[in-house]
Amino acid sequence: MRIAVFSARSYDRRFLEEANERHGHDLHFLEARLDDTTAALADGFDGVCVFVNDTVDAPAIEQLAAGGTRLLTLRSAGYNHVDLAAAERHGITVARVPAYSPYAVAEHTVALMLSVERKIHRAHNRVREGNFALDGLLGFDLRNKRIGIIGTGKIGMIVARIMRGFGCSIRAYDPFPSDDVRDLGVRYEDLDTLLGECDVITLHCPLTPDTYHIIDDAALRKTKPGVMIVNTSRGALIDTPAVIEALKDGRIGHLALDVYEEEGDLFFEDLSDTVIRDDVFSRLLTFPNVLITAHQAFFTEEALRNIAETTLGNATAFAEGRRSGNELQAEAVRG
């Protein structure tokens, strides 16, 4: 298949070309993001490959279909940036990467917890400037702290397993409790109970209408004073202005983010020579107890290798007239 790869970076090219030695597709790499203004770049391509910050809405899909695209293969597990109903109307198959390395995201989650709690980011900057004072760097032990995990799929379960090793007590909220997670000694609670009891709350759920802004002002008024919030899942799980107010009045003691609701105009780009026009994001950066990474939790060699292999495997299955098992259907998602 001829496949146009949008939002392609050097690392995408490296791992996709490596995987393509086993698949033999004709890959064309484009730095441009896909949206309705760039979709014409895919004219004549059988397949289009996109990432999380590409905008695959109805107008973009209409142009892709007009240009001959029959397959949309995602380099991600999330698909909230894709209009599945529009793809279905235009006869475009959509396939994703349902799992690539849950360990990568889980380990980054714990790294963020430790870094923001022990103020590693601030300590690193101080030492580089010759400041070896400890004032303002006081942390706390994670041992015996209560960790609340919202969403106990593969990533949430691995976080639970890691935090047990720290000697933490684990609570979880998920509409679909897992016996495997319970076997780890995790206790499921309703959301309000989890919010009120836990010292650290970490988010590992998909973005749906039910989870949109699951951490909002009302939720933050139920949390313990000084709670730590960690989000390595989807930016829109958090109402950022509400979180800023909670940081200002001390309801949030530590905030660690790898995702941000409006990250599409920021992340994966070098903006060091430009002015950041997002005032909400800029306000977050002013807090000493906030640590942000730019959507890199997935970014390990193992994960990128798995993403590339599954992405091209989806294309190979489509070209051979069979299902890979990773296809998305609008009806199933709505249901």
N, C-alpha and C positions, 0 to 999 in steps of 0.2 A: 504493500500500500504506500501511496505518497501521503506523507503526514507532515503538516505544518505545526511546528512546536512553538507556541507563543510564550512570552515571558521567559525566554531561554537565557540562562546564565552559563558561565563557563563550567560550573559543576553539573548543571543539567546535561550539557553536551557530553561531558566526560562519561557520566554513568549511562546515559541513553545510548551513546555510541558503543560502549562496552557491551551492554545488553543486546544491542542490535546485531552483534556478530552472530548471535544465535537465532535471530528472527529475520533479518534480511529486508527490512523495510527501507523506503527511500525517505530519509528524514531531512527536513529543511528547518533550520533554527532561526527564529525571529526574536529579537530583543523586545519588540513592541508587545504591549498588553493587548489582549483581545477585548474589543468592545464593538459597538455598531459603527465606529469610524475606522476601525482597522480590519474588520472582518473580510473586506475585499482582498486582503493580502492572501487569503486562503483559497481564492478562486482556483479551481482545477485540482484541488487536493481532495483525496478520498476521505482522509481523516484529519482531525484537528486535535492537538494535545494542549491542555491548559492547566494553569495552576490556580491557587486560591484567590488571588487578587485580579484575575481576569473576570470581566463582566459578561457573562453568557446569558443575557436576557433575551426577550422575545425579538426585538429588532436585530440583534446580532445573529440569532439563530436563523431568522428569515434570510439574512444575507448569506450565511453559511450554506443553507440549503440551496439557494439560488446558484451558488458557485459550485455545487456538486458534492458538498460534504455529506457523508453518510454515517460517519462515526465521530463521536466526541469522547476522547479518552482523557480522564482526569488524572493528574499527578497528585491526588489527594484523597483522603477519606471523606472529607466534608464536601457537600454539594449544594449548599444554600446559595451559592453564586450562580447556579444554573437553573433556568426555567425549564423544568422537566416536561411540563405540559406542552410548551411550545415545541420542544424537541420532538415529542411524540406526534404532534400535529404535522410536523414536517418530515416525519419518517427518519429521524436521526437517532441512532442508538447511542446511549450514554453509558459509559462504564467507568468505574472508579477503582481506587486502591483501598479496599476496606481495612487493611492492616498492613503496616510496613515495619515498624519496630516500636511496639508499645513501651519497650524498655527505654528507648531514647527519650520519649516524652516524660515517662515516670522519673527517670534519673535526673532530667533537667528540672523537673518540679522540685525534687528534694534539694538539688543544688541551689535553686532560688530561695527555698526556705532557709537553708543554712547561711547563705550569703547575706540575705537581708536581716536575718536575726542576729548574726555575729558581726554585721556591718563590714563585711569583707571588702565591698566596693569602696567604702569610705577609707578603710584602713590602707588599702592598696594605694589610693591617691595620696594619702598623707605620707606614707613611707617614700614614695617617689619624690616628694617635695622636701624630704629630710625631717619630717615631723614624726617623732616616735612617741608622742604623748598618747596615753590611753583614755583621757577624758572624752566622754561622748561615745565610746565604743562598747559600753557595757551591754552584754547579751544575756541570754538565759539558756538553761538546759532544756533540750527537747524531751529528755527522759521524764516520764510521768505526766507529760502534757497530753491533753485530749485533742486528737486530730479528727476533724470532720471531713469526710469525703463525699462530695455530691456527684454521683454518677460512678457506678462500680462495674463498668465494662473492663476490658483488658487492662487499660492504663490505670484506672482507679484501683483495680485489684493488685497490680504490681506496686503502686504507691503504698497500699495497705501493708503489703508484705515487707517493704523496705522499712516503713515506720515502726512496725513491730520490732524490728531489729534495734531500733533506738530506745525501746522500752516504753513506747507510747500506748495510750489507750485509744482505740479506734472506734469512731462512730460513722455511720453511713446513711445516706438518703438516696433511694432509687425506687421509682415506681415498680421496678421488676427486680426484687432482691435475688441475690445469687447464693446458692448453698455453698459454692466453692469459697465465696468471700466469708460467709458465716464460719466456715471451717477454719479460717485464719484467726478466729476470735473476735471478729468484727460484729458490733451490735447495730442493727438497723433501727433508725428512729424516724419519726416524722420530721419534716423540714424545720418547723419552729423549735422543736426540742434540740435538734442538732445545732441550730444557730445560737441558741441560748446557752449551750453547755460547752462548746468547743473553743479551745485556745487558738487553733489554726483551722481554717476552712479552705479546702482546695477543690477546685472545680474541674470535673472530668466528664461532663455530659455534653451531648450534641446540642446544637442550636435549633430549637423548635419554637412554635408559638408558646408552649408551656414554659420553656426555660429562658425565653427572651427577658433580659433584665431580672433574672432570678435573684441577683444581688442588687436591690434597689434601696431607696430610703426606708421603706417599711421593713425590709429584711434587716437592714443595718441597725434599726432601733431595737431589734431582738437579740443582737449579738452581745457577747461579753465585752466589757470595756477593754480596749487595747488589743482586740482580736487581730490575728494575721490573716489576710486574704491572699490566696495564690490562684492565678488563672493561667493555665497553659492550654486551654481548650478553644473557646471561641470568644472573641472580644465582646460581642453583644450580650453575653451572659451577665455583664456588669453594666450598670447605669453609671457612667463615669462621673458626671456632675454630682450625683449623690455620694459617690465614693470620695470625691474631693471635699465635700462638706463634712463627711465623717472623719477624714484625715485632719481637717482643721480643728474639729472639736474633740479629737482624741479617741473617738469610738473605734477607729482603726489605728492600731499601733504599728503595723507593718503591712506593706502592700508590695507584692511581687507579681509582675505581669510579663507574659511572653506574647500576648495578643492584645489588640486594642480595637474597639468598635470601628473607628475611622482609619484603620491602618492602611487602607488601600492607597492613600496619597503619600504614605511615609515609608512603610517597610519595604525591604529589598532594594532600596535605592540609596545612593550616596548623596546626601543632602548637606554635607558638611560646609559647603560654600554658599548655601542659600538660607533664607530666613524661613523658619517654620511658621506657617500661617495658622496652624491649628492651635488656638488659644487654650483649649481644654487640655490638649496633650502637653503644651508648654507649661501649664500650671502644675501638672503632675510632676514634671521634672524638677520643680523647685523644692519638693519635699525631701528632707534628708532620709526619711524612713521609707522611701519608695525606690524599688529597683525594677528596671524595665529592660528586657532583651527583645530583639526585633524578630519575633516569630522564628526562633532558631531551635526550639525544643526538638523538632524532628531531625535536625541537621547533623546526622552521623553517617559515617561511611556505610554502615550496615543498612540504615533506613533508606538512603538514596539508592543503594544497589537494589533493595527490594522494591522500591517505588518504580525504578526503571524497568525491572524485569516484569512486574505485574502490568505496568502501563503498556508495554509492547506485547506482552502476552495477551492482553485484551484485544489488541489490534490483530494479532495473528489469529486468534479464535474467530473474530469477525470475518477476516479475509477468507477463512476456511469454511465459513458458513455454519459455525457452531457457537455455542454459548460458553463463555468463560466462567459464568456464575457471579460475575461482578457487575452485571448490567443493572441499571436503575430504571424503574417504571413509575410513571406519574401516579398511577392508581395505587400502587403499593405504598408510595410515600404518603399520599393523602390518607390512606387507611391507617 
